[in-house]
Amino acid sequence: MATILIVDDESAPLQVMEEAVRDGGHRPIPVRNVEAAMKVLQRGGVDLIISDYRMPGTTGLEFLQLLEEEGIETGLIMVTGYASIEHAVTAIKAGALDYITKPIRAAQLQLAIDQALELQRLQSENAQLRREVVELRSGREIIGESESLSRVLETIRTVAPSRAAVLLEGESGTGKELLARAVHNLSDRGDGPFISVNCAALPETLVESLLFGHEKGAFTGAVQTVKGSFERAHRGTLLLDEISEMRVDLQAKLLRVLQEQEFERVGGTTPIRVDVRVVATTNRDLPTEIAEGRFREDLYYRLSVVPLRVPPLRERREDIPKLAVHFARRIAADLGKPLRSVSPKALAFLQEYSWPGNVRELSHSVERAVILAPGEVLEPQDFESARFGLSVPRGGAGPGSAEIPSPSRRGRNGEDGDGTGNDALPVVLETLNLADTEEILIRRALESTGDNRTRAADLLGINVRTLRSKLNRPD
């Protein structure tokens, strides 16, 4: 059942159209002029408009123009008692979905309504399909079969059909936005809009307008009425990304909207009702933020009806190989670069790193390796830090950092070292480049033997002539 607004200044046709709409299984809202129609539209919830072409004051064509200026996208069927090709063409060009003539025949009007509603449904479905195609092309998929991620996904599948607010908590780069989209896609709102708002990036002076919209003339530069994120997310899902970054004064307004599902645009006085499911994300510990006065406790409980902790990548290392291969194939395809695989050694190597930047850091590291790798198979050295700029967190080895024992003091002939204890010290490699690694080991061997080349060669497992050759080669 659709809600249909009917606008006509004459009582008789208004009553005929109202009965025809009701007989067609829909809910009619009859009004006598455009001013009354605008008040109804500001409350929201109207699926279709039927308007007379000629009315005193504001005409049907002027009504269409007003709808465009106010940012109202509800479809309109034009009705007129003065049928002409010129009128029909003008109405359609102005944005009307259809054009019918008086006297109104119920069957004709019901057919026009059905066609207009179907057209709007197809347009919405087409827009959703375009969004899905963009997501598929960009490879925005949830990859992984680890137990920790599987538990999160199972909870999302369970809670998605409800209207409960979901709070996704986790470190930056863990894929919280992808999981928020999964909540939306698995719900009965999947065909509706998914609107994402990055609370950390909202300009402080415009944040209220961006969330709730503003009326024409509400402030300097407001040349037309603009819908805010809540209004655009009507019958869909609104993602409040990094909600902990929102100002405390706005948190109070947000709480009211979540409780009442109603708000007013900036500069407006008419309440607007919406049906919005809210998903929020945060990379902060909200109980700590509450204790320090930076976040409202009542808003926290409103948002965290279903709290979900998204595991960092270091807690699901078994997913790293699949993620790395997925990113490598996608990036190589985008670049048109031949890439056959990621070697098992490289995958094992990536699993050893703690990935403080989580999936986002892994994606960027793989992208860098694919771009700069000389071969068709990614090897460990393609992720080497000195060449590709991967950072190594203090206290942990990562791509491009390896800690190995110093060259053994046991020579090729089985003699033990000199007992100084130097052989127990580790050698820290900040690179996996073979030439650089060789230079580091040679230098350490010479230091350990007091520049005795014979003993250094013995430690390295090579003969003195080879060592001399390596020392004397040009840089």
C-alpha positions in Angstrom: 0.0 0.0 0.0 1.4 3.4 -1.1 0.7 6.8 0.4 -0.5 9.1 -2.4 -0.9 12.8 -2.1 -3.7 14.3 -4.3 -3.7 18.0 -5.0 -6.7 19.7 -6.7 -8.6 22.9 -6.0 -12.0 21.5 -7.2 -14.0 19.3 -4.8 -15.6 16.9 -7.3 -12.4 15.6 -9.1 -10.6 15.5 -5.8 -13.2 13.2 -4.3 -13.2 11.0 -7.5 -9.4 10.6 -7.3 -9.5 10.0 -3.6 -12.0 7.1 -4.0 -10.1 5.7 -7.0 -6.8 5.7 -5.0 -8.5 4.0 -2.0 -10.2 1.4 -4.3 -6.8 0.7 -5.7 -5.5 -0.4 -2.3 -3.6 2.8 -1.5 -3.8 5.5 1.2 -5.0 8.9 -0.2 -4.1 12.3 1.3 -6.3 14.9 -0.4 -5.4 18.6 -0.2 -6.8 21.7 -2.0 -3.6 23.7 -2.8 0.1 23.5 -3.1 0.8 25.1 0.2 -1.0 22.4 2.0 0.7 19.8 -0.2 4.1 21.1 0.8 3.3 20.8 4.5 2.3 17.1 4.0 5.5 16.4 2.0 7.7 18.0 4.7 6.4 15.4 7.1 7.7 12.7 4.8 6.3 9.3 3.9 4.6 10.2 0.6 5.2 7.7 -2.2 3.5 9.5 -5.1 1.8 12.8 -6.0 -1.2 13.4 -8.2 -1.6 17.1 -9.0 -3.9 19.2 -11.1 -2.3 21.1 -14.0 -4.3 24.4 -13.6 -4.8 25.7 -10.1 -5.2 29.2 -8.7 -2.0 30.5 -7.1 0.6 27.9 -7.8 0.1 25.8 -11.0 1.0 22.1 -11.5 4.1 23.1 -13.5 5.2 25.6 -10.8 4.6 22.8 -8.2 7.0 20.6 -10.1 9.6 23.3 -10.1 9.1 23.9 -6.4 9.6 20.2 -5.7 12.9 20.3 -7.5 14.0 23.4 -5.6 13.1 21.9 -2.3 15.0 18.7 -3.1 11.8 16.5 -3.0 12.2 13.5 -5.3 8.7 12.1 -5.0 7.2 11.2 -8.4 4.2 13.2 -9.8 1.3 12.4 -12.1 -0.2 15.5 -13.8 -3.9 15.8 -14.3 -5.6 18.4 -16.5 -9.0 19.2 -18.0 -7.3 20.9 -21.0 -5.8 18.1 -23.0 -3.2 18.9 -25.6 0.0 17.4 -26.9 1.7 20.7 -25.9 0.6 20.4 -22.3 1.6 16.7 -22.1 5.1 17.4 -23.5 5.6 20.4 -21.2 4.6 18.3 -18.1 6.8 15.4 -18.9 9.8 17.6 -19.7 9.2 19.4 -16.4 9.6 16.0 -14.6 6.1 14.5 -14.4 6.0 10.7 -14.5 2.7 10.6 -16.4 -0.1 12.8 -17.8 -3.8 12.0 -17.7 -6.9 14.0 -18.6 -10.3 14.9 -17.0 -12.9 13.6 -16.5 -11.1 11.1 -14.4 -11.8 7.5 -15.0 -11.0 5.2 -12.0 -9.4 2.5 -14.2 -7.3 4.9 -16.1 -6.0 6.6 -12.9 -5.3 3.2 -11.1 -3.3 2.1 -14.2 -1.3 5.3 -14.1 -0.6 4.9 -10.4 0.5 1.3 -10.8 2.8 2.2 -13.7 4.3 5.2 -11.8 4.9 3.2 -8.6 6.5 0.4 -10.7 8.7 2.9 -12.5 9.9 4.3 -9.2 10.5 0.8 -7.9 12.6 -0.1 -10.9 14.5 3.2 -10.7 15.3 2.4 -7.0 16.3 -1.2 -7.9 18.5 0.0 -10.7 20.3 2.5 -8.5 20.8 -0.3 -5.9 22.2 -2.6 -8.6 24.6 0.1 -9.8 25.8 0.4 -6.3 26.3 -3.3 -6.0 28.2 -3.4 -9.3 30.5 -0.7 -8.1 31.1 -2.6 -4.9 31.9 -5.8 -6.8 34.3 -4.0 -9.1 36.1 -2.5 -6.2 36.3 -6.0 -4.5 34.5 -4.9 -1.4 34.0 -8.3 0.0 34.4 -9.9 3.4 37.2 -12.3 3.1 38.0 -14.8 5.8 36.9 -18.0 7.6 38.6 -17.6 11.0 36.6 -18.5 14.0 36.6 -14.9 15.4 35.3 -13.4 12.1 32.8 -16.2 11.6 31.2 -15.5 15.0 30.8 -11.8 14.1 29.2 -12.7 10.7 26.8 -15.2 12.4 25.7 -12.5 14.8 25.1 -10.1 11.9 23.0 -12.7 10.0 20.9 -13.1 13.2 20.4 -9.5 14.0 20.1 -8.0 10.5 16.4 -8.7 10.0 15.5 -6.7 13.1 15.5 -2.9 13.6 18.0 -3.1 16.5 20.9 -0.5 16.4 24.3 -2.2 16.0 27.6 -0.8 17.4 30.7 -2.1 15.6 33.8 -1.7 17.8 37.3 -2.3 16.7 40.6 -0.8 15.5 41.0 1.2 12.4 41.3 -0.8 9.2 39.5 -3.9 10.4 36.6 -3.6 7.9 33.9 -2.2 10.1 32.2 -0.3 7.2 32.0 -3.6 5.2 30.3 -5.3 8.1 27.9 -2.4 8.4 27.0 -2.9 4.8 26.4 -6.6 5.5 23.9 -5.6 8.2 22.1 -3.5 5.6 22.2 -6.0 2.8 21.0 -8.9 4.9 18.0 -6.9 6.3 14.6 -6.2 4.7 16.0 -2.7 4.0 18.6 -4.1 1.5 16.7 -2.4 -1.4 16.7 0.9 0.4 19.4 3.5 0.7 22.7 3.0 2.6 24.0 6.4 3.7 27.4 6.6 5.3 28.5 9.6 7.4 32.1 9.9 8.6 31.7 11.8 11.9 35.4 12.4 12.2 35.4 14.3 8.8 32.3 16.4 9.3 33.0 20.2 9.2 32.1 21.5 12.6 30.0 24.4 11.2 28.0 22.2 8.9 27.6 19.0 10.8 24.0 19.6 11.9 23.0 20.6 8.4 24.7 17.5 6.9 22.9 15.2 9.4 19.4 16.8 9.5 19.3 19.0 6.3 18.4 22.7 6.1 15.7 24.9 4.7 16.2 27.4 2.0 17.5 30.6 3.5 18.5 29.0 6.8 22.0 30.5 6.5 24.2 32.3 4.1 24.6 30.1 1.0 21.5 28.0 1.6 20.0 28.7 -1.8 17.6 25.7 -1.7 16.2 23.1 0.7 18.6 20.2 1.2 17.9 16.8 2.7 20.2 15.6 5.4 21.7 12.2 5.9 18.8 11.0 8.1 16.2 12.0 5.5 18.1 10.5 2.6 18.4 7.2 4.6 14.6 7.0 5.0 13.6 3.3 4.9 17.2 2.3 4.7 20.3 2.3 6.9 22.4 5.2 8.2 26.1 4.4 9.1 27.5 6.8 11.7 31.2 6.0 11.2 33.5 6.9 14.1 30.6 8.1 16.2 33.0 8.8 19.2 34.2 11.9 17.2 30.8 13.6 17.4 30.5 16.7 19.5 28.7 16.2 22.8 26.0 18.9 22.1 25.1 17.1 18.8 25.0 13.7 20.7 22.0 15.0 22.6 20.2 15.9 19.3 21.2 12.5 17.8 19.7 10.7 20.8 16.4 12.5 20.4 16.2 11.5 16.7 17.0 7.9 17.5 14.3 7.8 20.2 11.6 9.7 18.3 12.6 9.0 14.7 11.7 12.6 14.1 13.7 15.9 13.6 13.6 19.3 12.1 15.8 20.7 9.4 18.1 23.6 10.3 16.0 26.7 9.9 12.8 24.6 9.8 9.8 24.3 12.2 8.0 21.3 10.8 8.9 17.9 12.3 10.0 15.3 9.7 9.4 11.7 10.5 11.8 9.0 9.2 12.2 5.3 9.4 16.0 4.7 9.7 18.1 1.8 11.0 21.3 3.1 12.6 24.6 1.3 12.6 27.5 3.0 14.3 31.3 2.3 14.4 34.1 3.4 16.7 37.8 2.7 17.2 37.7 4.1 20.7 36.7 2.5 24.0 33.4 4.2 24.6 33.1 3.4 28.3 36.4 5.2 28.8 35.1 8.1 26.7 32.0 8.2 28.9 34.0 8.2 32.1 36.0 11.2 30.8 32.9 13.1 29.7 33.4 12.9 26.0 30.5 10.7 25.2 26.9 10.5 26.5 26.1 7.3 28.4 22.5 7.3 27.3 23.5 7.5 23.7 25.9 4.7 24.1 23.2 2.4 25.4 20.9 3.5 22.6 23.5 2.7 19.9 24.8 -0.5 21.5 21.6 -2.6 21.5 23.8 -5.2 19.7 27.5 -4.5 20.3 30.0 -6.3 18.1 33.8 -6.4 18.5 35.5 -6.7 15.2 38.7 -8.7 15.6 42.0 -7.1 14.5 44.0 -9.0 11.8 46.6 -10.3 14.2 43.8 -12.3 15.9 42.8 -14.0 12.7 46.2 -14.6 11.0 44.7 -17.7 9.3 42.7 -15.2 7.0 45.9 -13.4 5.9 46.7 -15.7 2.9 43.2 -15.5 1.4 43.2 -11.7 1.9 46.6 -11.3 0.4 45.8 -13.4 -2.7 42.4 -11.6 -3.1 44.1 -8.2 -3.0 46.9 -9.2 -5.3 44.5 -10.6 -8.0 42.2 -7.6 -7.8 45.0 -5.1 -8.0 46.8 -6.9 -10.8 43.6 -7.0 -12.8 43.0 -3.3 -12.2 46.6 -2.5 -13.4 46.5 -5.0 -16.2 49.7 -6.6 -14.8 50.4 -10.3 -15.2 50.5 -12.0 -11.8 50.2 -15.7 -11.4 50.3 -16.1 -7.6 51.7 -15.2 -4.2 54.4 -17.7 -3.2 53.8 -19.9 -0.1 56.9 -18.4 1.5 55.5 -14.9 1.0 52.2 -15.9 2.5 53.9 -17.5 5.5 56.0 -14.4 5.8 53.0 -12.1 5.8 51.4 -14.2 8.5 54.3 -13.5 10.9 53.7 -9.7 10.9 51.5 -8.1 13.5 49.7 -5.7 11.0 49.0 -2.8 13.3 47.1 -1.2 10.4 45.0 -4.3 10.0 43.4 -5.2 6.7 43.9 -1.7 5.3 47.6 -2.0 5.9 47.8 -5.4 4.3 45.9 -4.2 1.2 48.2 -1.2 0.8 51.3 -3.5 1.2 50.1 -6.0 -1.3 49.3 -3.1 -3.8 52.8 -1.7 -3.4 54.3 -5.2 -3.9 52.2 -5.9 -7.0 53.1 -2.5 -8.6 56.9 -2.9 -8.0 57.5 -6.7 -8.1 59.6 -7.7 -11.1 58.1 -11.1 -11.6 54.7 -12.8 -11.9 54.9 -14.4 -8.5 55.1 -12.3 -5.3 58.0 -13.4 -3.1 59.0 -12.3 0.4 61.5 -9.8 -0.9 58.8 -8.0 -2.7 57.5 -6.8 0.7 60.9 -5.7 1.8 60.7 -2.6 4.0 63.7 -0.6 2.9 62.5 -0.6 -0.7 58.7 -0.4 -0.1 58.5 1.7 3.1 56.7 -0.8 5.3 57.1 0.2 8.9 58.1 -2.3 11.6 56.5 -1.8 15.0 58.8 -1.7 18.0 59.3 -5.1 19.5 57.9 -7.1 16.6 59.3 -8.2 13.3 57.3 -7.7 10.2 57.6 -7.6 6.4 61.2 -6.5 5.7 62.5 -7.2 9.2 64.0 -10.5 10.3 66.0 -11.4 13.4 68.4 -14.3 13.1 71.3 -15.6 15.1 74.7 -14.3 14.1 76.9 -16.6 11.9 77.8 -19.7 13.9 81.3 -19.9 15.3 81.5 -23.5 14.3 83.5 -23.6 11.1 83.3 -25.9 8.2 85.8 -28.3 9.8 83.7 -28.5 13.0 85.9 -26.4 15.2 84.1 -24.4 17.9 84.2 -20.7 18.2 86.6 -18.7 20.3 84.3 -18.6 23.3 83.9 -14.9 23.4 80.2 -15.2 23.4 79.7 -12.9 20.4 78.2 -15.7 18.5 75.2 -15.6 20.8 74.2 -12.1 19.8 71.5 -11.8 17.1 71.8 -10.1 13.8 68.8 -7.8 13.0 68.1 -7.5 9.3 66.0 -4.5 8.3 65.8 -5.9 4.8 65.3 -9.1 2.9 67.3 -7.9 -0.1 70.0 -10.6 -0.7 72.8 -8.2 -1.5 72.2 -6.1 1.6 71.8 -9.1 3.8 75.1 -10.6 2.6 76.9 -7.3 3.3 75.4 -7.2 6.9 76.5 -10.8 7.6 80.0 -10.3 6.2 80.4 -7.1 8.3 79.3 -9.0 11.4 81.6 -11.9 10.8 84.6 -9.6 10.5 83.6 -7.8 13.7 83.3 -11.1 15.5 86.8 -12.2 14.4 88.6 -8.9 14.8 88.9 -8.5 11.0 90.5 -11.9 10.6 89.4 -12.8 7.0 90.3 -16.4 7.3 88.2 -17.0 10.4 85.4 -14.8 9.0 85.2 -16.8 5.8 85.1 -20.0 8.0 82.2 -18.5 10.0 80.4 -17.7 6.8 80.9 -21.1 5.3 82.9 -19.7 2.3 86.5 -19.8 1.3 88.8 -16.8 1.9 89.1 -16.1 -1.9 85.3 -15.8 -2.2 85.2 -13.4 0.8 88.1 -11.3 -0.6 86.3 -11.1 -3.9 83.1 -9.9 -2.3 85.0 -7.3 -0.2 86.8 -6.0 -3.2 83.9 -5.7 -5.6 82.9 -2.2 -6.7 79.8 -0.7 -5.0 
